[in-house]
Amino acid sequence: MEVVKGVHYIETYAGCVLYSDGRMVLVDTSSDAGAKDVLAYLKRIGHAARDIGSIVITHTHPDHVSGLAAIKGQVPGAEVAVHRDDADYVARTRDYPGPPGTQRHQPVPIDVRLEDQQAYEGFLVIHCPGHTPGSIALLDRERKVLVAGDTMNHEKGLGPMSDDYNIDPRAHRQSIKKLADYEFEVVLFGHGAPIAKGGAAQVQALAAKL
């Protein structure tokens, strides 16, 4: 669904985000099976995989990265960007030491190793370690949209991700507090429905409880 003009939330096992105006940017690729949902959504709005210019992976967990190889295979020229602390895990050049265990996704080379506070494809990259070492959120200041990935969960109200899947639970909560310092209205999650209005206030309320 189009949440804001040019900003689409793709409902799959783990939600993906598509920026369709200007250079097309896909954020996360879902599971291997979920990649089909992404490609089907592109077709539904009159696009194809070949239109994607960049693919940003918010973190290395399989429900966000396992569809990458399938999508990248249809658009070899797309640039793949990951925070530097997760890049080797996505590329499978290092074994991931945290939950949910050994990674089995097909390796894909990383073109851009993102840094905290870097500007990339119109976003401010915010490093939010804890869920994984290189978890990130992406802030679109112009449209006041926060692409949160798995920095938070919104399946049963707003809260942290389950510590069963956090490599560092304390750092994960500190990252939520970090996000509370930014201004935004809309929040898009990997797990849970989008927040369409008042997102920053809700994140600030959550951070105050942690």
N, C-alpha and C positions, 0 to 999 in steps of 0.2 A: 504494500500500500504506500501511496505517496503521502508522507507525513507533513512535509513542507515542500513547497514548489521545488522540484528538482532533487528532492531527498526522499529516497524510497527505503522502507523497511521490508525486507524479504523474510517471511516466516518460514523457517526450516527448523531442524532439530536444535540448532543454535542460530539465532537470528543474524542475518547479514544486512549490510547497509550499502546502498548504491547511490552515488551522486551522478546524475544523468545529464546535467547541463554543463557545457564546456567539455573539458577533458574528463572522460568517464572514469570514476574511481570506485572500485569495489572494496569494501571493508569486510574481511573474513570470507570464508568459503564453505563453511559448514562441514559436515561429515562427507565421506566418499559418496554415499547415497544422496545426501543433501545437495551436492553440486548440481544434480539434475533439476532441483527446484530453482536454483539460481539461474540456470540456463533457460528454463521454461519461463521464468519471470521476465528475463531480458526479451525473449521473443514476444511475450504478451504486451510489452510496452513499445514494441517496434524496434528493438535493438537485437544485437547478436554478440557473442563473446568477442568477436574481432573488434568491437567498438571500445572495449575496455583498454584504458591507457595505463592504469596502475592498480595493483592489488596490495592492500595493506592488511597484514595479519596482526591482530591485537595481542595474540599470545599463542604459545605452541601447543595447546591442548588439542586432542584429535578431533573434537567436534567443531573446531574452528579452522583447522589446517588440513584436514584429510581430503577435502575437495579441491585443494590447490592444484595438485598435479593434473587433474582432469580439466580444470578450467584453463590453466596455463597451457596445456596441450593444444587448446583451440585458439589461443592467442599468444604465440611464442614471443611476440614483441612487447607484451605487457611487462612493466617494471614491478618487481616484487620488493616490498619494503616491510621490514620487521625491526623492532628495537634490537639494538646490538646485543643485549643480554639474553635474548631468545633466538637470535639469528642462527647460531650453530645447531640448535635443536630442531628448528624448522628445516634446515638444510641437511639434517641427519649426519653432520660431521662430528657431533658429540652426543653421548647418551644423556637423555634427560633424567635427572636424579630424583624428581618429585612425583607426586601423584598425578594422574591415575596409573602410572607405571610405564613400562617400556613402550616407546613409541613405534608405531608400525606404518605410519603414513609414508607415501612415496616421497623421497627427497626432491626438493626443488632448490636450485641456486638462488641466493639472495642478492639482489642488485643494490639495495640501499639499506644500510644499517642505521636506524634512526637513533637520535639522541633526545634526551629530555629538553623541552622548550624549543625544539627545532621547528621551523616552519616547513611544512611539506604538503603540497597539493591543496593549498588553501586552509590547511588545518594547523593548529598548534598541537604538537605532540607532547603529551603529559605522561611521563614515566610513573607508573603506579605498581611498583613491585609488591609481591606478597602472594597473589594467586599463582603467578609464575615469576621468575626473576625479571623478565622483560615485559610484563604486562603493560599495556598502554591504554589511555583514553585519547580521543581526538576531539579537539574543540574547534568548532566552526563559529568564530566570533561574529561574523557578518550575519548569520542566520540564527545565532544563539542556540546552536545545537551541540549537545555533548554526545559523542558516540562512545559509550561507556565500555563496550566489550564485556568482560567479566570482572570489572573492577567493583561491581555491585550486582545484586540479584533483585529481580522484581516479579518473581513468580507468586509469592504469597506475601505481598507487601514489600516495601523497600528494605533491604538489609545486606549484610555481607554475603559472599559466597560461602557455601558449606566448607568448614575446615577440613573435611575429608579430601578436598581437592586443592587446598591452599598449601603451597610449599612453605610459607611463612605467615601464619595467621596474624601475628602482631603487625608485621609490615603491611599486610592487606588492609587492616583497619586504619593504619596511619595514612595509607594512600587514599582512603575514603575521606579522611579529614583534609588531605591536600586538595581534593577536588572541591571541597566545600568553599574554598577561597575564590573560585571562579564564578563568573556570571554566565548564565544560560537559562533558557526556558524549556526546551525540548531535551529529553534524554532517551537514547536508544540503547537497548540492552541486548546482550547475547541470550539472556534467559529472562523472559517476562515481557509484558506489554509495554510499549513506549509510554513515557510521560509527555503529554502534549503541552502542558503549561505549568509554570511554577516549579520547574525541576530543581533549580538551585536551592530554593527554600526547603524543599523536601530533603535534599542531600545534606543541607546544613543541619536540619533537625535530626537526621540519622547520625551525623558525625558527633553531635552533642551528646548522644547516648553511648558512644563507644569509649 
